[in-house]
Amino acid sequence: MEAILPKDIQAGLDAARVDSLRKSSRLRVHADGVEHKVLRYWDTGFSLDAQTAPQLRGRVDLFDGAAHLFQCLIVAVEQEGCEMLFDFKRATRVAKSAALDFERAADAPAGLITVDAPH
């Protein structure tokens, strides 16, 4: 059985749900120098508050607090209630170090100590 609520009560419930999602999420999207709080995140996309989210498209950076997680290409899909849904065209995990251009041997030393090193 589906409960039918008056529009103003349903709008209040939707606003409370979005507010709860906004407070609990640490994820942020940086686009064009502006930061937007992510409401929900899943493997193929994320959602932002439809009231404050612009029609983002293209390259954005996804952060968890101060940790840079992904560089993404996104496209806006649809508005669902108070949320704007975005899908990833590409999401590339950000590496913590530069890629090596050579093969590192498994038994390679961590460093080199020379004989004439100062004490």
TIRO-766026 format. One line per 2 residues: number of its first residue (from 1); their letters; for each residue x, y, z of N, C-alpha, C, O. Coordinates in steps of 0.1 Angstrom, whole numbers. Layout:
# residues N
NUM> A> X,Y,Z,X,Y,Z,X,Y,Z,X,Y,Z  ...
END
This chain:
# residues 119
1> ME> 8,-12,0,0,0,0,9,12,0,18,13,8  6,21,-9,14,34,-10,7,45,-3,-5,48,-5
3> AI> 15,52,5,9,63,13,10,76,4,21,79,-2  0,83,3,-1,96,-5,-1,107,5,-10,108,14
5> LP> 10,116,4,11,127,13,8,140,6,11,141,-6  4,150,13,2,163,7,16,168,2,26,165,7
7> KD> 15,177,-9,28,181,-15,37,189,-6,49,187,-7  31,197,3,40,205,12,47,195,22,59,198,26
9> IQ> 40,185,27,47,176,36,57,168,29,68,165,34  54,163,16,64,156,8,76,164,5,88,159,6
11> AG> 74,177,2,86,186,0,94,188,12,106,188,11  88,189,24,95,190,36,103,178,40,114,179,44
13> LD> 97,166,37,105,153,39,117,152,30,127,148,34  115,156,17,126,156,7,137,165,11,149,162,10
15> AA> 133,177,16,143,187,20,151,182,32,163,184,33  144,175,42,151,170,53,160,159,50,171,157,55
17> RV> 156,150,40,165,139,35,177,145,29,188,140,31  176,155,20,187,161,13,197,168,24,209,167,22
19> DS> 191,175,33,199,181,44,207,171,52,218,173,55  200,159,55,207,148,62,219,143,53,230,140,59
21> LR> 217,141,40,227,136,32,239,146,31,250,142,31  235,159,30,246,170,29,254,170,42,267,172,41
23> KS> 248,168,54,256,168,66,265,156,68,275,157,74  261,145,63,268,132,65,279,129,55,288,121,58
25> SR> 279,136,44,289,133,33,302,142,35,301,154,37  313,135,33,326,142,32,331,145,18,340,153,16
27> LR> 324,139,8,328,140,-5,325,153,-11,314,159,-8  334,159,-19,332,172,-26,336,170,-41,345,162,-44
29> VH> 330,178,-49,334,179,-63,339,193,-65,332,203,-62  351,195,-71,356,208,-75,355,209,-90,360,201,-98
31> AD> 348,220,-94,347,223,-108,348,238,-111,341,245,-104  357,242,-119,359,256,-123,361,264,-110,356,276,-110
33> GV> 369,259,-101,373,267,-89,362,267,-78,363,274,-68  351,261,-81,339,261,-71,338,247,-65,339,237,-73
35> EH> 335,246,-52,333,233,-46,318,230,-43,311,239,-39  314,218,-46,300,214,-44,301,201,-36,309,192,-38
37> KV> 292,200,-26,291,189,-17,283,177,-24,272,180,-29  289,165,-24,283,154,-29,273,148,-19,276,146,-8
39> LR> 260,146,-24,250,140,-15,251,125,-15,252,119,-4  252,118,-27,254,104,-27,264,101,-38,266,108,-47
41> YW> 271,89,-36,281,85,-45,279,70,-48,276,62,-39  281,66,-60,280,51,-64,291,49,-74,297,59,-79
43> DT> 293,37,-78,304,33,-87,304,41,-101,314,43,-106  292,44,-106,291,50,-119,287,65,-119,285,70,-129
45> GF> 286,71,-107,283,85,-106,281,90,-92,285,84,-82  274,102,-91,272,108,-79,260,118,-80,255,120,-92
47> SL> 255,123,-69,244,133,-70,248,145,-62,255,145,-52  243,157,-66,244,169,-60,231,175,-57,221,171,-63
49> DA> 230,185,-48,217,192,-45,213,199,-58,221,208,-63  201,197,-62,196,203,-75,195,218,-73,195,225,-83
51> QT> 192,223,-61,190,237,-59,203,245,-61,203,256,-67  215,239,-58,227,247,-59,237,242,-69,246,248,-73
53> AP> 234,230,-75,243,224,-85,240,230,-99,229,231,-104  251,235,-105,249,239,-119,249,227,-128,251,216,-124
55> QL> 246,229,-141,246,218,-150,261,215,-154,266,220,-164  267,208,-145,281,204,-147,283,195,-158,274,186,-161
57> RG> 294,196,-166,297,187,-177,312,189,-179,317,200,-179  319,178,-181,333,179,-184,341,174,-173,337,165,-165
59> RV> 353,180,-171,363,176,-161,360,182,-147,358,194,-146  360,173,-137,359,177,-123,368,169,-115,373,158,-119
61> DL> 371,173,-103,379,166,-93,371,162,-81,363,170,-76  372,149,-77,364,144,-66,373,142,-54,384,136,-55
63> FD> 370,148,-43,377,148,-30,370,142,-19,357,143,-18  377,135,-10,371,130,2,379,138,13,390,134,17
65> GA> 373,148,18,380,157,27,391,164,20,388,171,10  403,162,24,415,168,17,421,158,7,430,162,-1
67> AH> 417,146,7,423,135,-2,417,136,-16,405,135,-17  425,138,-25,421,139,-39,419,124,-44,429,117,-45
69> LF> 407,120,-47,404,106,-51,404,104,-66,412,95,-71  397,112,-74,395,109,-88,395,122,-96,392,133,-91
71> QC> 400,121,-108,398,131,-119,388,125,-128,389,114,-133  377,132,-130,365,126,-137,361,134,-149,362,147,-149
73> LI> 355,128,-159,347,134,-169,333,130,-166,330,118,-165  324,140,-165,310,137,-161,300,143,-171,304,152,-179
75> VA> 288,138,-170,277,144,-177,265,143,-168,262,133,-161  256,154,-168,244,154,-160,234,145,-167,232,145,-179
77> VE> 228,137,-159,218,127,-165,204,131,-163,197,133,-173  200,134,-150,186,138,-148,185,144,-134,193,142,-126
79> QE> 174,150,-132,170,155,-119,160,145,-113,150,142,-119  163,141,-101,154,131,-94,151,137,-80,159,137,-71
81> GC> 139,143,-79,135,150,-67,144,162,-65,144,171,-73  150,163,-53,159,174,-50,174,172,-54,182,180,-50
83> EM> 176,161,-61,190,157,-64,192,158,-80,183,155,-87  204,163,-84,208,162,-98,218,151,-99,228,150,-92
85> LF> 215,141,-107,224,129,-109,234,131,-120,230,137,-131  246,127,-118,257,128,-128,263,114,-130,264,106,-120
87> DF> 266,111,-142,273,98,-145,288,101,-149,291,112,-155  296,91,-146,310,92,-150,312,87,-164,307,77,-168
89> KR> 318,95,-173,323,90,-186,336,83,-184,339,73,-190  344,89,-174,357,84,-171,360,89,-156,357,100,-153
91> AT> 365,80,-148,369,83,-135,383,77,-133,384,65,-131  393,85,-132,407,80,-131,412,83,-117,412,95,-112
93> RV> 416,72,-110,421,74,-96,434,82,-97,443,80,-105  435,91,-87,447,100,-86,458,92,-79,456,87,-68
95> AK> 470,91,-85,481,84,-80,488,92,-69,489,105,-70  494,86,-59,501,93,-48,515,96,-52,522,104,-46
97> SA> 520,89,-62,534,91,-67,534,91,-82,525,86,-89  545,96,-88,546,96,-102,548,82,-108,554,73,-101
99> AL> 544,80,-120,546,66,-126,560,64,-129,567,73,-133  565,52,-127,579,48,-130,580,46,-145,571,40,-151
101> DF> 591,50,-151,593,47,-165,604,36,-167,610,35,-178  605,28,-156,615,17,-157,609,6,-147,601,9,-139
103> ER> 614,-6,-149,610,-17,-140,618,-17,-128,631,-17,-129  612,-17,-116,619,-18,-104,621,-33,-100,611,-40,-99
105> AA> 633,-37,-97,636,-51,-94,630,-53,-80,631,-44,-71  626,-65,-77,620,-69,-64,630,-68,-53,627,-65,-42
107> DA> 643,-71,-56,653,-72,-46,662,-59,-47,674,-59,-42  657,-48,-52,665,-36,-53,667,-30,-40,657,-30,-31
109> PA> 678,-24,-37,680,-17,-24,672,-5,-23,668,2,-33  669,-1,-10,661,11,-8,669,24,-10,664,34,-13
111> GL> 682,22,-8,691,34,-9,705,29,-11,708,17,-10  715,38,-13,728,35,-15,737,43,-5,736,55,-4
113> IT> 745,36,2,754,42,12,768,40,6,773,29,3  775,52,5,789,51,0,799,51,11,795,54,23
115> VD> 811,46,8,821,45,18,826,58,24,828,59,36  827,68,16,832,81,20,820,91,25,822,103,24
117> AP> 809,85,29,798,93,34,802,100,47,808,93,55  798,112,49,801,119,62,793,112,73,782,107,71
119> H> 799,112,85,792,106,97,784,115,104,778,112,114
END
